[in-house]
């Protein structure tokens, strides 16, 4: 992914700067078909820790490689790229499909709905690959759902790391909720507001 700033990336950790990890609402992250309930939370961590394989991976139930991961943010974000570090021996996901700002997507929904973008994945065991989004479609993202329909032939799908890069807005979602709540007793005092494709790049 090309850097969007004017300093030397050899002297600056651009990957860390663009990480959206600190904007993920980890308490509300969830997965469908995970073998160990709650293990999905372990795949989100700082970019520098993406190859920390001591963490329990997100793994699908044996014999069923499909996974869905729901990722909410604490503020609206713009997503530039996504990185996936999967397991070995055919357990890495082979495809990724993304849906934005949709709550409660299940497997029936995911398989019948048109994603905003999908990617064919490679086995990224060293964490050197990232998948660029169609950036204009990934603006004002409050949550993203990632659907992994299959893997490279393993009995289950394993994911050790999911990394998202981009930018976050300054207004926190909790702050917006609190403002609305405080104003609710006096509604008259305010007004209310009612593709496939993508690039693959190597990061060093």
N, C-alpha and C positions, 0 to 999 in steps of 0.2 A: 504494500500500500504506500503510495507516495505521501511524503510528509507535507503538511500544509502550513509550514512556518519557515522562518528565515535563518535558523541557526544550523550549525554542523551537527548532524545526527551521530557522528562518530564520537562527539564529545558530550552528548546529551541523550538520556534515555527516553526517546520519543514514545516507545511502546508503553512505558509506564505512565507518561503524561496523558495519553489518550484513553487509558483504561477507564471503563465505566463501573468497575468492580465496587467502588465506594458508593455508587448510586443505586445499587441493587438492594431491594427490600428483602433481605435473606429470610426474615421471619415468615414471609408469605410465598416464597419459592416452593414449588411442588412438582412432582412428577407422577405420571401414570405408568403402571407396569414395572415399577422399580422393585427389585427382589428384596431389598432392605429399606423399609420405610424411613424416609428422612435422609437417606444417603445422598440425595441430589444436592443438598446444601454444601457438601464437601467439594464439589467440582468448581465452586466459585471462590477464587482467591486472587491475590495479587499476581500480576504478570510474571514477576520474578520467581514465583513459586509454581509456575505451570507444570514443571516436570517433577513435582514432589509426588512420587508414586507411593509414598507411605500412607497416604489417605485412602480410605475405602472408596472405590470407584462407584459411580452410578452404574448399576447393572440391571438389565432386564431379567425377567423370569426366564429360567431355562426353557429352551424350545420355542420361545416367543421373542424375537429380536426387536420388536417395535417399542419405541419410547416416545413419550411426549413430555416436554419440560416447559413449565409456565414460569416466566421471569418478570416480576413487577419491579418498577423503579420508584424511588422516593421523589423524583422530579421528572418531568418530561425530558427525554433525551433524543439526540440525533445519532443514529448508529451508522458508522462508517464501514466496519468490518466485524467478522465473527471468526474466532479460532476454536477448533475442536481438537483435543488430544484424546484419541481413543485407545483401546486395548490392542494387544497383539493376538496372533493366532486366529485372525479372521473376525475378531470381536469388535473392531472399529466400525462405526456407522458408515454406510456407503452413500447415503443421500440425506440431505437436510432440507426441510421445507419450513418457511417462516410465515407466521400470521401476526399482525400487530393490532393492539387495542381491542382484543376479543377475549372475554373471560369465559372460562368453563368449556373450552374445546376438548372433546373426547375423541376417541379413535374414529368413530363413525363420522363426526364432523370433519376431522382432519383429512380423511380419505375421500370425502365428497366435496369439500370446499377448494376453491382455487387459492393457493398461497400467494402472498405478495411477491415472493421470490423463492426459488429452490436452487440447490447446488448439488452437483455430483462431487462427492468427497474423495480424498485420498487418505491412505493410512499415514497419519501425521504423528508418528510416535515421538519425534524429536521436538515438536512444537514450533516448527519453522514455517508452517503454512497458515495463511489466513484467507478468508473468503470475503471479498468486497461486496458490499450491498449496492443496489441501485439507490444511491444516496438520496435522491429527491423523493423517494417513496418512504424513507425511514426518518421522517421529521415528526416532531411532537409525539414520540412513542412513550406511552404510559406503561405499557407492558408488551412483551413479545412471547409468543408461544413457538417453540421449536419442535418439529415432528421429525423423528428419525425412523423411517419405515422398515429399514432392513440393514444388514451388515455384510461383511465380506465372507460369509459362510460359517461363522462361528455358531455355537449352540445358544449363545446369548450375546447381547450388545453391551460393551463396556465403554464408559466415558470417564476420563480422569480429570478433564479440565474443559470448561467453557469460558472463553474470554470474549468480551465485547468492547469495541473501541468506538469512540465518538465524543460527543459533547453533551453536557447537561445544561438545562436552563437554570436560572438562579432561584426561581420560585419553587419551593418544595410543595409536594402534593399534600402533606399534612397541614401546611400553613393555609392552603386554599380551603381545605375541609373545615378548619377552625374558623376561618373568616366567615364562611357560609353559615356555620352553626351559630356563631354569635349574632349574626344578622337575622336569623330566622324569626325571632319573636317580633320583628318589625319589618315585614316584607315590603311595606310601602316605602321604606326608606332607601331601597336599592332596586336595581334591575337585575334579572337573572339572564344567563346566556343559554338560551336553549341551543408477476410476469416471470417468467423464469429467466435465468441467465445470471451473469455476474462474474467477476474476475477472481482469479486465484493468484495470490502473490506470496513471495517468500520473504520472511523477515529474518534478519541476522541479529 
